[in-house]
Amino acid sequence: MADEQLDIGIPLPERPMGQREAEGPKAKGSRSKGRLDAAHRLGDDETIDYISNEDVVKLTDAEKVRQRIAKALVHQYGINPKDMVRDYPLQVRNSETGRVSRRRASIAIFEPGKPKEPQYLRRIVVTKARPKNGRTVTKIRTYAQADEQVEELRELMIAAGPSCTLGMWTDDKDLYFVEREETRFEPRFHELPNWPSGDAEEFDATRDASSLAELRHADEYMLRFAFRRCHNFIHGNEGLPKDAAFWQFLYVLFAKIHDEQLVREKGRPPRFRVGLEDLADKSNVARRIRDLFEEVKKAYADQGLFDDRDRLNLSDSALAFITSELAPFSLYATPIDAKGVAYQELVGDNLRGDRGQYFTPTGAVKLMVNILDPKENETVFDPCCGTGGFLRETLYHLQEQWKPKNGTFTSQEYADILPPLRKKLAGYARKHIFGADFDPFLRRAAAMGVMMLTDIAGNVYQMDSIAFPDGHLPGNEEAKSVSQIQLGAVDVLMTNPPFGSDIPFSEAAVLSKYRQRMREYGGDWGVAWSYTRDKGALKKSGEATAVAPEELFVQRAIEWVRPGGRIGIVLPNGILSNPGPSHEAVRRLILQECWVMASIELPVETFIVEANVNILTTLLFLVRKTPEEKQAERFHGAEDYPVFMAVAEKVGVDRRGNPVYVRSPEGDVVTEEYEEQEILRIGGIEVPRTFKRKRPIIDNDLPKIAEEYHAFVGRHAHELPWQAGS
């Protein structure tokens, strides 16, 4: 799904007169369909070429791959888009027949600032359309197994001449790096673990893995690509089920995180690397990774994430493959939102719950955190945390507030900024980030997700949040001793509870306690409701033997936050709009115990794309009333106040996950210009450059709703009861 969503920033060229002719000849059959101007609007199957920033290209499956790779060449490898040419033609001689044919390199990369002529051609990229997924397990091919595919790349590099020493081939599933070596008779080609950055010509695994200043911030697409390839290799090539493959991958991922920490903090030589000498004999790589994982288990023993049952069972080939995929990245230096997206995509594909859990889509998570706006002294708790999406987004939300606001940083600047920022984030996570889930595997995945962002395991417990403080699950007793998450103590609660009439809660002892606590509120809960015949008023009709979980979670959320605490909860639309007596009882409880901050209805596309669930939902935001506020209402009647309400119609994608763009009244795709800073590597030095970019505007109401909400609060703050004392 996410792979089909293109967010392509386009550098606007600052091209002097006559430079167009210097870019090399235009290949026949080029997919360029003209330039974006008043005479040519973007069509449904078109996009603006990332490299030229002016050519409109047909968005075929192969073009999607090329555009993603072009963006990664800038973001991750620091290559200037002005040194790239799309569809560069070369005269290729067939080694068997001797016939010469004209072929095109998908992307040709030239020496910085030089004419776009063959003698200055340094790198070639060949991109292909992603293969259609079949019914069989996806297997990742090794370099040796892909000889036929890589042969096309080698022929293009030979045609380009001896100055072209580096090549890349990818179809969005397989990815190969090639280096050309000149010999006395004919060029020799061999596999590389990765490309060097910028205009460097040689790959050095030790250098790239040993210095924070050399390690690359991962481009979001390339990091997701690497995560997916690693998992697919374990699943397809090692024969493990998807969930088992996920855990084995996480073991290696944490070995990588541990190695980075040792290099960074203790000056140890890097062990998580694949050098050229390791390509022939993979046993040394495997040994180093196994040793690192044993150290990981000891280092995090006090946080309860690993035990003796956690064993790294992958083959030497698998460990070497995963290491080569992850080694060039700095997970420490990569922005946590990019790591969070890559992690969530992987965990969401492989750990699906069977108790009504639906993983909360990224857009809904961002909107909820934005509106609740947790502060650095507030405790955030998700009692149904799943894989920890709300917890990770809260960390990102606070990091964005804490980090300097002066734009893009070089690696050295990032190296200076990150340690205190990471330390502050880890301190916040240790003291204020909490989660719980019934499922032990989801609990563990959530804790590891927090650890990946902060270097410490999150405070995530396996417990039954409905039964808490009672319960028999392993995390229950530990959670009971944590003062920040006792009933009535939480500052901000955000959650997407399991819901559905097919999974009712029917434990009599727990329902009895809910009824007892509701009497303390002056109401009833866990009872069956009906309407009187004469006035249609609610009345009790006995004790309920089963209650939908979302109804219980509404009460539980209210109980968990302190008076004045904030709640964000995902609910099915029916509970807020259906005329039935049980749902009306829930609504009465909400109005009795809480102020309603906002109600935002989401379209079906929100959940159907990322969670594969066809359901209409609402994000409900509440503030628990204080005893004084409730007493005032009893004396003076219910207070009238404005409530922010919105209906999101578009979330950026259709039901199939295809991007949806803003259109003009004539139906044309609307584009926008913006500025973005990039860090290019020229002569081994990082150089900040600002590009003006152009992109189609994604039609997504959720960010606009967040802006409208904050504007609404600004206009009506004096009328909102929970802000009256501010």
JOTAMO-V182659 format. One record per residue. N is the residue number from 0. RES is the residue in three letters. SS is DSSP state (H for helix, E for strand, C for the rest). BURIAL is 1 if it has 24 or more other ideal C-beta (glycine too) atoms within 12 Angstrom, else 0. Layout:
N & RES & SS & BURIAL
N & RES & SS & BURIAL
//
This chain:
0 & MET & C & 1
1 & ALA & H & 1
2 & ASP & H & 1
3 & GLU & H & 1
4 & GLN & C & 1
5 & LEU & C & 1
6 & ASP & C & 1
7 & ILE & C & 1
8 & GLY & C & 1
9 & ILE & C & 1
10 & PRO & E & 1
11 & LEU & C & 1
12 & PRO & C & 1
13 & GLU & C & 0
14 & ARG & C & 0
15 & PRO & C & 0
16 & MET & C & 0
17 & GLY & C & 0
18 & GLN & H & 0
19 & ARG & H & 0
20 & GLU & H & 0
21 & ALA & H & 0
22 & GLU & H & 1
23 & GLY & C & 1
24 & PRO & C & 0
25 & LYS & E & 0
26 & ALA & C & 0
27 & LYS & C & 0
28 & GLY & C & 0
29 & SER & C & 1
30 & ARG & C & 1
31 & SER & E & 1
32 & LYS & E & 1
33 & GLY & E & 0
34 & ARG & E & 0
35 & LEU & C & 1
36 & ASP & E & 0
37 & ALA & C & 0
38 & ALA & C & 0
39 & HIS & E & 0
40 & ARG & C & 1
41 & LEU & E & 1
42 & GLY & C & 0
43 & ASP & C & 0
44 & ASP & C & 0
45 & GLU & E & 1
46 & THR & E & 1
47 & ILE & E & 1
48 & ASP & C & 1
49 & TYR & C & 1
50 & ILE & C & 1
51 & SER & C & 1
52 & ASN & C & 1
53 & GLU & C & 1
54 & ASP & E & 1
55 & VAL & E & 1
56 & VAL & E & 1
57 & LYS & E & 1
58 & LEU & C & 1
59 & THR & C & 0
60 & ASP & H & 0
61 & ALA & H & 1
62 & GLU & H & 1
63 & LYS & H & 1
64 & VAL & H & 1
65 & ARG & H & 1
66 & GLN & H & 1
67 & ARG & H & 1
68 & ILE & H & 1
69 & ALA & H & 1
70 & LYS & H & 1
71 & ALA & H & 1
72 & LEU & H & 1
73 & VAL & H & 1
74 & HIS & H & 1
75 & GLN & C & 1
76 & TYR & C & 1
77 & GLY & C & 1
78 & ILE & C & 1
79 & ASN & C & 1
80 & PRO & H & 1
81 & LYS & H & 1
82 & ASP & H & 1
83 & MET & E & 1
84 & VAL & E & 1
85 & ARG & E & 1
86 & ASP & E & 1
87 & TYR & E & 1
88 & PRO & E & 1
89 & LEU & E & 1
90 & GLN & E & 0
91 & VAL & E & 1
92 & ARG & E & 0
93 & ASN & C & 0
94 & SER & C & 0
95 & GLU & C & 0
96 & THR & C & 0
97 & GLY & C & 0
98 & ARG & C & 0
99 & VAL & E & 0
100 & SER & E & 0
101 & ARG & E & 0
102 & ARG & E & 1
103 & ARG & E & 1
104 & ALA & E & 1
105 & SER & E & 1
106 & ILE & E & 1
107 & ALA & E & 1
108 & ILE & E & 1
109 & PHE & E & 1
110 & GLU & C & 1
111 & PRO & C & 1
112 & GLY & C & 0
113 & LYS & C & 0
114 & PRO & C & 0
115 & LYS & C & 1
116 & GLU & C & 0
117 & PRO & H & 1
118 & GLN & H & 0
119 & TYR & H & 1
120 & LEU & E & 1
121 & ARG & E & 1
122 & ARG & E & 1
123 & ILE & E & 1
124 & VAL & E & 1
125 & VAL & E & 1
126 & THR & E & 1
127 & LYS & C & 1
128 & ALA & C & 0
129 & ARG & C & 1
130 & PRO & C & 0
131 & LYS & C & 0
132 & ASN & C & 0
133 & GLY & C & 0
134 & ARG & C & 0
135 & THR & C & 0
136 & VAL & C & 0
137 & THR & C & 1
138 & LYS & C & 0
139 & ILE & C & 1
140 & ARG & C & 1
141 & THR & C & 1
142 & TYR & C & 1
143 & ALA & H & 0
144 & GLN & H & 0
145 & ALA & H & 1
146 & ASP & H & 0
147 & GLU & H & 0
148 & GLN & H & 1
149 & VAL & H & 1
150 & GLU & H & 1
151 & GLU & H & 1
152 & LEU & H & 1
153 & ARG & H & 1
154 & GLU & H & 1
155 & LEU & H & 1
156 & MET & H & 1
157 & ILE & H & 1
158 & ALA & H & 1
159 & ALA & H & 1
160 & GLY & C & 0
161 & PRO & C & 0
162 & SER & C & 1
163 & CYS & C & 1
164 & THR & C & 1
165 & LEU & E & 1
166 & GLY & E & 1
167 & MET & E & 1
168 & TRP & E & 1
169 & THR & E & 1
170 & ASP & C & 1
171 & ASP & C & 1
172 & LYS & C & 1
173 & ASP & C & 1
174 & LEU & E & 1
175 & TYR & E & 1
176 & PHE & E & 1
177 & VAL & E & 1
178 & GLU & E & 1
179 & ARG & E & 1
180 & GLU & E & 0
181 & GLU & C & 0
182 & THR & C & 0
183 & ARG & C & 0
184 & PHE & C & 0
185 & GLU & C & 0
186 & PRO & C & 1
187 & ARG & E & 0
188 & PHE & E & 1
189 & HIS & E & 1
190 & GLU & E & 1
191 & LEU & E & 1
192 & PRO & C & 1
193 & ASN & C & 1
194 & TRP & C & 1
195 & PRO & C & 1
196 & SER & C & 1
197 & GLY & C & 1
198 & ASP & C & 1
199 & ALA & C & 1
200 & GLU & C & 0
201 & GLU & C & 0
202 & PHE & C & 1
203 & ASP & C & 1
204 & ALA & H & 1
205 & THR & H & 1
206 & ARG & H & 1
207 & ASP & H & 1
208 & ALA & H & 1
209 & SER & H & 1
210 & SER & C & 0
211 & LEU & C & 1
212 & ALA & C & 1
213 & GLU & C & 1
214 & LEU & C & 1
215 & ARG & E & 1
216 & HIS & C & 1
217 & ALA & C & 1
218 & ASP & C & 1
219 & GLU & H & 1
220 & TYR & H & 1
221 & MET & H & 1
222 & LEU & H & 1
223 & ARG & H & 1
224 & PHE & H & 1
225 & ALA & H & 1
226 & PHE & H & 1
227 & ARG & H & 1
228 & ARG & H & 1
229 & CYS & H & 1
230 & HIS & H & 1
231 & ASN & H & 1
232 & PHE & H & 1
233 & ILE & H & 1
234 & HIS & H & 1
235 & GLY & H & 1
236 & ASN & H & 1
237 & GLU & C & 1
238 & GLY & C & 0
239 & LEU & C & 1
240 & PRO & C & 0
241 & LYS & H & 1
242 & ASP & H & 1
243 & ALA & H & 0
244 & ALA & H & 1
245 & PHE & H & 1
246 & TRP & H & 1
247 & GLN & H & 1
248 & PHE & H & 1
249 & LEU & H & 1
250 & TYR & H & 1
251 & VAL & H & 1
252 & LEU & H & 1
253 & PHE & H & 1
254 & ALA & H & 1
255 & LYS & H & 1
256 & ILE & H & 1
257 & HIS & H & 1
258 & ASP & H & 1
259 & GLU & H & 1
260 & GLN & H & 1
261 & LEU & H & 1
262 & VAL & H & 1
263 & ARG & H & 1
264 & GLU & H & 0
265 & LYS & H & 0
266 & GLY & C & 0
267 & ARG & C & 0
268 & PRO & C & 0
269 & PRO & C & 1
270 & ARG & C & 1
271 & PHE & C & 1
272 & ARG & C & 1
273 & VAL & C & 1
274 & GLY & C & 1
275 & LEU & H & 0
276 & GLU & H & 0
277 & ASP & H & 1
278 & LEU & C & 1
279 & ALA & C & 0
280 & ASP & C & 0
281 & LYS & C & 1
282 & SER & H & 0
283 & ASN & H & 0
284 & VAL & H & 1
285 & ALA & H & 1
286 & ARG & H & 0
287 & ARG & H & 1
288 & ILE & H & 1
289 & ARG & H & 1
290 & ASP & H & 0
291 & LEU & H & 1
292 & PHE & H & 1
293 & GLU & H & 0
294 & GLU & H & 1
295 & VAL & H & 1
296 & LYS & H & 1
297 & LYS & H & 0
298 & ALA & H & 1
299 & TYR & C & 1
300 & ALA & H & 0
301 & ASP & H & 0
302 & GLN & H & 1
303 & GLY & C & 1
304 & LEU & C & 1
305 & PHE & C & 1
306 & ASP & C & 0
307 & ASP & C & 0
308 & ARG & C & 0
309 & ASP & C & 1
310 & ARG & C & 0
311 & LEU & C & 1
312 & ASN & C & 0
313 & LEU & C & 1
314 & SER & C & 0
315 & ASP & H & 1
316 & SER & H & 1
317 & ALA & H & 1
318 & LEU & H & 1
319 & ALA & H & 1
320 & PHE & H & 1
321 & ILE & H & 1
322 & THR & H & 1
323 & SER & H & 1
324 & GLU & H & 1
325 & LEU & H & 1
326 & ALA & C & 1
327 & PRO & C & 1
328 & PHE & E & 1
329 & SER & C & 1
330 & LEU & C & 1
331 & TYR & C & 1
332 & ALA & C & 1
333 & THR & C & 1
334 & PRO & C & 1
335 & ILE & H & 1
336 & ASP & H & 1
337 & ALA & H & 1
338 & LYS & H & 1
339 & GLY & H & 1
340 & VAL & H & 1
341 & ALA & H & 1
342 & TYR & H & 1
343 & GLN & H & 1
344 & GLU & H & 1
345 & LEU & H & 1
346 & VAL & H & 1
347 & GLY & H & 1
348 & ASP & H & 1
349 & ASN & H & 1
350 & LEU & C & 1
351 & ARG & C & 1
352 & GLY & C & 1
353 & ASP & C & 0
354 & ARG & C & 1
355 & GLY & C & 1
356 & GLN & C & 1
357 & TYR & C & 1
358 & PHE & C & 1
359 & THR & C & 1
360 & PRO & C & 1
361 & THR & H & 1
362 & GLY & H & 1
363 & ALA & H & 1
364 & VAL & H & 1
365 & LYS & H & 1
366 & LEU & H & 1
367 & MET & H & 1
368 & VAL & H & 1
369 & ASN & H & 1
370 & ILE & H & 1
371 & LEU & H & 1
372 & ASP & C & 1
373 & PRO & C & 1
374 & LYS & C & 0
375 & GLU & C & 1
376 & ASN & C & 0
377 & GLU & C & 1
378 & THR & C & 1
379 & VAL & E & 1
380 & PHE & E & 1
381 & ASP & E & 1
382 & PRO & C & 1
383 & CYS & C & 1
384 & CYS & C & 1
385 & GLY & C & 1
386 & THR & C & 1
387 & GLY & C & 1
388 & GLY & H & 1
389 & PHE & H & 1
390 & LEU & H & 1
391 & ARG & H & 1
392 & GLU & H & 1
393 & THR & H & 1
394 & LEU & H & 1
395 & TYR & H & 1
396 & HIS & H & 1
397 & LEU & H & 1
398 & GLN & H & 1
399 & GLU & H & 0
400 & GLN & H & 0
401 & TRP & H & 0
402 & LYS & C & 1
403 & PRO & C & 0
404 & LYS & C & 0
405 & ASN & C & 0
406 & GLY & C & 0
407 & THR & C & 1
408 & PHE & C & 1
409 & THR & C & 1
410 & SER & H & 1
411 & GLN & H & 0
412 & GLU & H & 0
413 & TYR & H & 1
414 & ALA & H & 1
415 & ASP & H & 0
416 & ILE & H & 1
417 & LEU & H & 1
418 & PRO & H & 0
419 & PRO & H & 0
420 & LEU & H & 1
421 & ARG & H & 1
422 & LYS & H & 0
423 & LYS & H & 0
424 & LEU & H & 1
425 & ALA & H & 1
426 & GLY & H & 0
427 & TYR & H & 1
428 & ALA & H & 1
429 & ARG & H & 1
430 & LYS & H & 1
431 & HIS & H & 1
432 & ILE & E & 1
433 & PHE & E & 1
434 & GLY & E & 1
435 & ALA & E & 1
436 & ASP & E & 1
437 & PHE & C & 1
438 & ASP & C & 1
439 & PRO & H & 0
440 & PHE & H & 1
441 & LEU & H & 1
442 & ARG & H & 1
443 & ARG & H & 1
444 & ALA & H & 1
445 & ALA & H & 1
446 & ALA & H & 1
447 & MET & H & 1
448 & GLY & H & 1
449 & VAL & H & 1
450 & MET & H & 1
451 & MET & H & 1
452 & LEU & H & 1
453 & THR & H & 1
454 & ASP & C & 1
455 & ILE & C & 1
456 & ALA & C & 1
457 & GLY & C & 1
458 & ASN & E & 1
459 & VAL & E & 1
460 & TYR & E & 1
461 & GLN & E & 1
462 & MET & C & 1
463 & ASP & C & 1
464 & SER & C & 1
465 & ILE & C & 1
466 & ALA & C & 1
467 & PHE & C & 1
468 & PRO & C & 1
469 & ASP & C & 0
470 & GLY & C & 1
471 & HIS & C & 0
472 & LEU & C & 1
473 & PRO & C & 0
474 & GLY & C & 1
475 & ASN & H & 1
476 & GLU & H & 0
477 & GLU & H & 0
478 & ALA & H & 1
479 & LYS & H & 0
480 & SER & C & 0
481 & VAL & C & 1
482 & SER & H & 0
483 & GLN & H & 1
484 & ILE & H & 1
485 & GLN & C & 0
486 & LEU & C & 1
487 & GLY & C & 1
488 & ALA & C & 1
489 & VAL & E & 1
490 & ASP & E & 1
491 & VAL & E & 1
492 & LEU & E & 1
493 & MET & E & 1
494 & THR & E & 1
495 & ASN & C & 1
496 & PRO & C & 1
497 & PRO & C & 1
498 & PHE & C & 1
499 & GLY & C & 1
500 & SER & H & 0
501 & ASP & H & 0
502 & ILE & H & 1
503 & PRO & C & 1
504 & PHE & E & 1
505 & SER & C & 0
506 & GLU & C & 0
507 & ALA & H & 0
508 & ALA & H & 0
509 & VAL & H & 1
510 & LEU & H & 1
511 & SER & H & 0
512 & LYS & H & 1
513 & TYR & H & 1
514 & ARG & H & 1
515 & GLN & H & 0
516 & ARG & H & 1
517 & MET & H & 1
518 & ARG & H & 0
519 & GLU & H & 0
520 & TYR & C & 1
521 & GLY & C & 0
522 & GLY & C & 1
523 & ASP & C & 1
524 & TRP & C & 1
525 & GLY & C & 1
526 & VAL & E & 1
527 & ALA & E & 0
528 & TRP & E & 1
529 & SER & E & 0
530 & TYR & E & 0
531 & THR & C & 0
532 & ARG & C & 0
533 & ASP & C & 0
534 & LYS & C & 0
535 & GLY & C & 0
536 & ALA & C & 0
537 & LEU & E & 1
538 & LYS & E & 0
539 & LYS & E & 0
540 & SER & E & 0
541 & GLY & E & 0
542 & GLU & E & 0
543 & ALA & C & 1
544 & THR & C & 0
545 & ALA & C & 0
546 & VAL & E & 1
547 & ALA & C & 1
548 & PRO & H & 1
549 & GLU & H & 1
550 & GLU & H & 1
551 & LEU & H & 1
552 & PHE & H & 1
553 & VAL & H & 1
554 & GLN & H & 1
555 & ARG & H & 1
556 & ALA & H & 1
557 & ILE & H & 1
558 & GLU & H & 1
559 & TRP & H & 1
560 & VAL & E & 1
561 & ARG & E & 1
562 & PRO & E & 1
563 & GLY & E & 1
564 & GLY & E & 1
565 & ARG & E & 1
566 & ILE & E & 1
567 & GLY & E & 1
568 & ILE & E & 1
569 & VAL & E & 1
570 & LEU & E & 1
571 & PRO & E & 1
572 & ASN & H & 1
573 & GLY & H & 1
574 & ILE & H & 1
575 & LEU & H & 1
576 & SER & H & 0
577 & ASN & C & 0
578 & PRO & C & 0
579 & GLY & C & 0
580 & PRO & H & 1
581 & SER & H & 1
582 & HIS & H & 1
583 & GLU & H & 1
584 & ALA & H & 1
585 & VAL & H & 1
586 & ARG & H & 1
587 & ARG & H & 1
588 & LEU & H & 1
589 & ILE & H & 1
590 & LEU & H & 1
591 & GLN & H & 1
592 & GLU & H & 1
593 & CYS & E & 1
594 & TRP & E & 1
595 & VAL & E & 1
596 & MET & E & 1
597 & ALA & E & 1
598 & SER & E & 1
599 & ILE & E & 1
600 & GLU & E & 1
601 & LEU & E & 1
602 & PRO & C & 1
603 & VAL & C & 1
604 & GLU & H & 1
605 & THR & H & 1
606 & PHE & H & 1
607 & ILE & H & 1
608 & VAL & H & 1
609 & GLU & H & 1
610 & ALA & C & 1
611 & ASN & C & 0
612 & VAL & C & 1
613 & ASN & C & 0
614 & ILE & C & 1
615 & LEU & C & 1
616 & THR & E & 1
617 & THR & E & 1
618 & LEU & E & 1
619 & LEU & E & 1
620 & PHE & E & 1
621 & LEU & E & 1
622 & VAL & E & 1
623 & ARG & E & 1
624 & LYS & C & 1
625 & THR & C & 0
626 & PRO & H & 0
627 & GLU & H & 0
628 & GLU & H & 1
629 & LYS & H & 1
630 & GLN & H & 0
631 & ALA & H & 0
632 & GLU & H & 0
633 & ARG & H & 0
634 & PHE & H & 0
635 & HIS & H & 0
636 & GLY & C & 0
637 & ALA & C & 0
638 & GLU & C & 0
639 & ASP & C & 0
640 & TYR & C & 1
641 & PRO & C & 0
642 & VAL & C & 1
643 & PHE & E & 1
644 & MET & E & 0
645 & ALA & E & 1
646 & VAL & E & 0
647 & ALA & C & 1
648 & GLU & C & 0
649 & LYS & C & 1
650 & VAL & E & 1
651 & GLY & C & 1
652 & VAL & E & 1
653 & ASP & C & 1
654 & ARG & C & 0
655 & ARG & C & 0
656 & GLY & C & 0
657 & ASN & C & 0
658 & PRO & E & 1
659 & VAL & C & 1
660 & TYR & E & 1
661 & VAL & C & 0
662 & ARG & E & 0
663 & SER & C & 0
664 & PRO & C & 0
665 & GLU & C & 0
666 & GLY & C & 0
667 & ASP & C & 0
668 & VAL & E & 1
669 & VAL & C & 0
670 & THR & E & 1
671 & GLU & E & 0
672 & GLU & E & 0
673 & TYR & E & 0
674 & GLU & E & 0
675 & GLU & E & 1
676 & GLN & E & 1
677 & GLU & E & 1
678 & ILE & E & 1
679 & LEU & E & 1
680 & ARG & E & 1
681 & ILE & E & 0
682 & GLY & C & 0
683 & GLY & C & 0
684 & ILE & E & 0
685 & GLU & E & 1
686 & VAL & E & 0
687 & PRO & E & 0
688 & ARG & E & 1
689 & THR & E & 0
690 & PHE & E & 1
691 & LYS & E & 0
692 & ARG & E & 1
693 & LYS & E & 1
694 & ARG & E & 1
695 & PRO & E & 1
696 & ILE & C & 1
697 & ILE & E & 1
698 & ASP & C & 1
699 & ASN & E & 1
700 & ASP & H & 1
701 & LEU & H & 1
702 & PRO & H & 1
703 & LYS & H & 1
704 & ILE & H & 1
705 & ALA & H & 1
706 & GLU & H & 0
707 & GLU & H & 1
708 & TYR & H & 1
709 & HIS & H & 0
710 & ALA & H & 0
711 & PHE & H & 1
712 & VAL & H & 1
713 & GLY & H & 0
714 & ARG & H & 0
715 & HIS & H & 0
716 & ALA & H & 0
717 & HIS & H & 0
718 & GLU & H & 0
719 & LEU & C & 1
720 & PRO & H & 1
721 & TRP & H & 1
722 & GLN & H & 0
723 & ALA & C & 0
724 & GLY & C & 0
725 & SER & C & 0
//
